[in-house]
Amino acid sequence: MTDAEIDRDALVRLFFEESEEGLAELEQSLVTLEQRAGDADALKTAFRVAHTLKGNAASLGFAELAAVTHEVEDVLDRLRSGALAVNGQVTDLLLSAVDTLRELLAEARG
């Protein structure tokens, strides 16, 4: 095993750990938004987590995970810009997407 393979393995392990933590943070932010639709900090946190997960997944070659996260990020961006209103239907959809992301993460982990 080369140093590059060891470094990639370490990066991937770190990615999985951070992604699990990020998804928990994303889920909590969405629950907060569900309870307080105008919570700008919760929306900012949700967007930041999705953006980070998308970039990290893409950089490590987890294309499907990156693509789904990109869709989540797009919805969150529309919420941030006011093009879409926070409501129960939107937060339910986003929470469902978190479940999908967890499944994709588990599949990627193998």
C-alpha positions as a Markdown table, in Angstrom:
| # | Residue | x | y | z |
|---|---|---|---|---|
| 1 | Met | 0.0 | 0.0 | 0.0 |
| 2 | Thr | 1.4 | 3.4 | -1.0 |
| 3 | Asp | 1.5 | 6.5 | 1.1 |
| 4 | Ala | -1.1 | 8.0 | -1.3 |
| 5 | Glu | -3.5 | 5.1 | -0.7 |
| 6 | Ile | -3.0 | 5.4 | 3.1 |
| 7 | Asp | -3.7 | 9.2 | 2.9 |
| 8 | Arg | -6.8 | 8.6 | 0.8 |
| 9 | Asp | -8.0 | 6.0 | 3.2 |
| 10 | Ala | -7.5 | 8.4 | 6.1 |
| 11 | Leu | -9.4 | 11.1 | 4.2 |
| 12 | Val | -12.3 | 8.8 | 3.4 |
| 13 | Arg | -12.6 | 7.7 | 7.1 |
| 14 | Leu | -12.5 | 11.4 | 8.2 |
| 15 | Phe | -15.1 | 12.2 | 5.5 |
| 16 | Phe | -17.5 | 9.5 | 6.8 |
| 17 | Glu | -17.1 | 10.7 | 10.4 |
| 18 | Glu | -17.6 | 14.4 | 9.5 |
| 19 | Ser | -20.5 | 13.6 | 7.2 |
| 20 | Glu | -22.4 | 11.7 | 9.9 |
| 21 | Glu | -21.9 | 14.6 | 12.3 |
| 22 | Gly | -22.9 | 17.1 | 9.5 |
| 23 | Leu | -26.1 | 15.2 | 8.7 |
| 24 | Ala | -27.0 | 15.2 | 12.4 |
| 25 | Glu | -26.4 | 19.0 | 12.5 |
| 26 | Leu | -28.3 | 19.4 | 9.2 |
| 27 | Glu | -31.3 | 17.5 | 10.6 |
| 28 | Gln | -31.3 | 19.5 | 13.8 |
| 29 | Ser | -31.2 | 22.7 | 11.8 |
| 30 | Leu | -34.2 | 21.6 | 9.7 |
| 31 | Val | -36.2 | 20.6 | 12.8 |
| 32 | Thr | -35.5 | 24.1 | 14.2 |
| 33 | Leu | -36.7 | 25.6 | 10.9 |
| 34 | Glu | -39.8 | 23.5 | 11.1 |
| 35 | Gln | -40.5 | 25.0 | 14.5 |
| 36 | Arg | -39.3 | 28.5 | 13.7 |
| 37 | Ala | -39.6 | 29.2 | 10.0 |
| 38 | Gly | -37.7 | 32.5 | 10.3 |
| 39 | Asp | -34.7 | 31.2 | 12.1 |
| 40 | Ala | -31.9 | 32.6 | 9.9 |
| 41 | Asp | -29.1 | 30.9 | 11.9 |
| 42 | Ala | -30.7 | 27.5 | 11.4 |
| 43 | Leu | -31.0 | 28.1 | 7.7 |
| 44 | Lys | -27.4 | 29.3 | 7.5 |
| 45 | Thr | -26.2 | 26.3 | 9.3 |
| 46 | Ala | -28.2 | 23.9 | 7.1 |
| 47 | Phe | -26.9 | 25.5 | 4.0 |
| 48 | Arg | -23.3 | 25.4 | 5.2 |
| 49 | Val | -23.5 | 21.8 | 6.1 |
| 50 | Ala | -25.0 | 20.8 | 2.8 |
| 51 | His | -22.4 | 22.9 | 0.9 |
| 52 | Thr | -19.5 | 21.3 | 2.8 |
| 53 | Leu | -20.9 | 17.7 | 2.3 |
| 54 | Lys | -21.5 | 18.3 | -1.4 |
| 55 | Gly | -17.9 | 19.6 | -2.0 |
| 56 | Asn | -16.3 | 16.9 | 0.1 |
| 57 | Ala | -18.3 | 14.1 | -1.5 |
| 58 | Ala | -17.5 | 15.4 | -5.0 |
| 59 | Ser | -13.8 | 15.7 | -4.2 |
| 60 | Leu | -13.7 | 12.1 | -3.0 |
| 61 | Gly | -15.6 | 10.7 | -6.0 |
| 62 | Phe | -18.9 | 10.0 | -4.3 |
| 63 | Ala | -20.9 | 11.4 | -7.3 |
| 64 | Glu | -24.4 | 10.3 | -6.3 |
| 65 | Leu | -24.0 | 11.6 | -2.8 |
| 66 | Ala | -22.7 | 14.9 | -4.2 |
| 67 | Ala | -25.6 | 15.1 | -6.7 |
| 68 | Val | -28.3 | 14.6 | -4.0 |
| 69 | Thr | -26.7 | 17.0 | -1.7 |
| 70 | His | -26.5 | 19.6 | -4.5 |
| 71 | Glu | -30.3 | 19.3 | -4.8 |
| 72 | Val | -30.7 | 19.9 | -1.1 |
| 73 | Glu | -28.3 | 22.8 | -1.3 |
| 74 | Asp | -30.4 | 24.3 | -4.2 |
| 75 | Val | -33.6 | 24.1 | -2.1 |
| 76 | Leu | -31.8 | 25.7 | 0.9 |
| 77 | Asp | -30.5 | 28.5 | -1.3 |
| 78 | Arg | -34.0 | 29.2 | -2.6 |
| 79 | Leu | -35.1 | 29.4 | 1.0 |
| 80 | Arg | -32.3 | 31.8 | 1.8 |
| 81 | Ser | -33.1 | 34.0 | -1.1 |
| 82 | Gly | -36.8 | 34.1 | -0.3 |
| 83 | Ala | -37.7 | 32.5 | -3.6 |
| 84 | Leu | -39.3 | 29.6 | -1.6 |
| 85 | Ala | -41.0 | 29.9 | 1.7 |
| 86 | Val | -40.2 | 27.7 | 4.7 |
| 87 | Asn | -43.2 | 25.5 | 5.4 |
| 88 | Gly | -44.0 | 22.0 | 6.7 |
| 89 | Gln | -44.0 | 20.5 | 3.2 |
| 90 | Val | -40.5 | 21.9 | 2.4 |
| 91 | Thr | -39.0 | 20.9 | 5.7 |
| 92 | Asp | -40.5 | 17.4 | 5.4 |
| 93 | Leu | -39.0 | 17.1 | 2.0 |
| 94 | Leu | -35.6 | 18.2 | 3.3 |
| 95 | Leu | -35.8 | 15.9 | 6.3 |
| 96 | Ser | -36.6 | 13.0 | 3.9 |
| 97 | Ala | -33.5 | 14.0 | 1.8 |
| 98 | Val | -31.4 | 13.7 | 5.0 |
| 99 | Asp | -32.6 | 10.1 | 5.3 |
| 100 | Thr | -31.6 | 9.5 | 1.7 |
| 101 | Leu | -28.2 | 11.1 | 2.3 |
| 102 | Arg | -27.7 | 8.8 | 5.3 |
| 103 | Glu | -28.6 | 5.8 | 3.1 |
| 104 | Leu | -26.2 | 6.9 | 0.3 |
| 105 | Leu | -23.4 | 7.5 | 2.9 |
| 106 | Ala | -23.9 | 4.0 | 4.3 |
| 107 | Glu | -23.8 | 2.5 | 0.7 |
| 108 | Ala | -20.6 | 4.5 | 0.0 |
| 109 | Arg | -19.1 | 3.2 | 3.2 |
| 110 | Gly | -19.8 | -0.3 | 2.1 |
